């Protein structure tokens, strides 16, 4: 059984997914970064991990991308009738 979605719903779904990917990280990734920061001994590396964690928090609280340079995404799609 095949289902069709409208062009508008497809575009909205892709845009929502991309926004989410730019703003949210899975909890296990954030936890791993926190653990890495806690055990890191090198001050330069520790400060970089703190900056990453701060960017994650800002993104979550303000709904903005974690990184200002998210790159350019290219999609190859095939539509069938």
Residue pairs with C-beta under 8 A, 6 or more apart in sequence:
5 13
14 75
18 73
22 59
22 65
22 66
22 67
22 70
23 59
23 60
23 63
23 64
23 65
23 66
24 59
24 60
25 56
25 66
30 53
30 56
33 49
33 52
33 53
33 56
34 53
36 49
37 46
37 49
37 50
37 53
40 46
40 49
55 66
55 67
56 66
58 64
58 66
59 65
59 66
